[in-house]
């Protein structure tokens, strides 16, 4: 049992360290990302570093994606109760 736990912990540490390295590189190459909200997640076999900025418009998001070499997917979800001011949500997702 302890060998499995040790292996899992080492994997978690390795992936979390790598996600941290990627985040620091992004900050070094794109210091304006410092204003983005970061959502780091680490698992025994992978890690993710999500960056979001709700103040960005679609033009800025497309520009950021191009600068980081990320291809975005767009998904529109209709609101449950649409109004003239709020029809739905535009979800943009990209991974690298």
C-alpha positions as CSV (number, residue, x, y, z in Angstrom):
1,X,0.0,0.0,0.0
2,X,2.7,2.5,0.9
3,X,4.4,2.0,-2.5
4,X,1.2,3.0,-4.3
5,X,0.7,6.0,-2.0
6,X,4.3,7.1,-2.5
7,X,3.9,6.8,-6.3
8,X,0.7,8.7,-6.3
9,X,2.2,11.5,-4.1
10,X,5.3,11.7,-6.3
11,X,3.1,12.0,-9.4
12,X,1.0,14.7,-7.8
13,X,4.1,16.7,-6.8
14,X,5.6,16.3,-10.2
15,X,2.5,17.5,-12.1
16,X,1.9,20.4,-9.7
17,X,5.5,21.5,-10.0
18,X,5.2,21.4,-13.9
19,X,2.0,23.4,-13.8
20,X,3.7,26.0,-11.6
21,X,6.6,26.2,-14.1
22,X,4.2,26.8,-17.0
23,X,2.4,29.5,-15.0
24,X,5.6,31.3,-14.2
25,X,6.7,31.1,-17.9
26,X,3.4,32.6,-18.9
27,X,3.8,35.5,-16.4
28,X,7.4,36.1,-17.6
29,X,6.4,36.1,-21.3
30,X,3.0,37.8,-20.8
31,X,3.1,39.9,-17.6
32,X,-0.4,41.3,-18.3
33,X,-1.7,37.9,-17.4
34,X,-1.1,38.7,-13.8
35,X,-4.5,40.3,-13.6
36,X,-6.2,37.0,-14.7
37,X,-7.8,34.7,-12.1
38,X,-5.9,31.5,-11.8
39,X,-7.4,28.1,-11.1
40,X,-4.7,25.5,-10.5
41,X,-5.8,21.9,-10.2
42,X,-3.5,18.9,-9.6
43,X,-4.3,15.2,-9.8
44,X,-2.1,12.2,-9.4
45,X,-1.6,11.9,-13.1
46,X,-2.1,15.5,-14.5
47,X,-2.4,19.1,-13.6
48,X,-4.2,22.1,-15.1
49,X,-3.7,25.8,-14.8
50,X,-6.8,27.7,-15.8
51,X,-6.7,31.4,-16.4
52,X,-9.9,33.5,-16.7
53,X,-10.6,37.2,-17.0
54,X,-14.3,38.2,-17.1
55,X,-13.5,41.7,-18.2
56,X,-12.1,40.7,-21.6
57,X,-14.3,41.0,-24.7
58,X,-14.3,38.5,-27.5
59,X,-11.8,40.4,-29.6
60,X,-9.3,40.4,-26.7
61,X,-9.9,36.8,-26.0
62,X,-9.2,35.9,-29.6
63,X,-6.1,38.0,-29.5
64,X,-4.8,36.3,-26.4
65,X,-5.6,32.8,-27.7
66,X,-3.6,33.6,-30.9
67,X,-0.7,35.0,-28.9
68,X,-0.6,31.8,-26.8
69,X,-1.1,29.4,-29.7
70,X,-4.5,28.2,-28.4
71,X,-7.4,27.3,-30.7
72,X,-10.7,28.3,-29.1
73,X,-14.0,26.4,-29.4
74,X,-17.1,28.5,-29.0
75,X,-20.4,27.2,-27.6
76,X,-23.5,29.3,-27.1
77,X,-26.1,28.3,-24.5
78,X,-29.5,29.8,-24.5
79,X,-30.6,31.3,-21.2
80,X,-33.4,29.4,-19.4
81,X,-35.5,32.6,-19.4
82,X,-34.2,34.9,-22.1
83,X,-34.8,38.6,-21.9
84,X,-34.1,41.3,-24.5
85,X,-30.9,42.2,-22.5
86,X,-29.8,38.6,-21.9
87,X,-30.3,35.9,-24.4
88,X,-27.7,33.4,-23.4
89,X,-24.1,32.6,-22.6
90,X,-21.1,32.4,-25.0
91,X,-18.6,29.9,-23.7
92,X,-15.0,30.0,-25.0
93,X,-12.6,27.2,-24.3
94,X,-9.1,26.5,-25.3
95,X,-6.3,24.2,-24.1
96,X,-2.6,24.0,-24.7
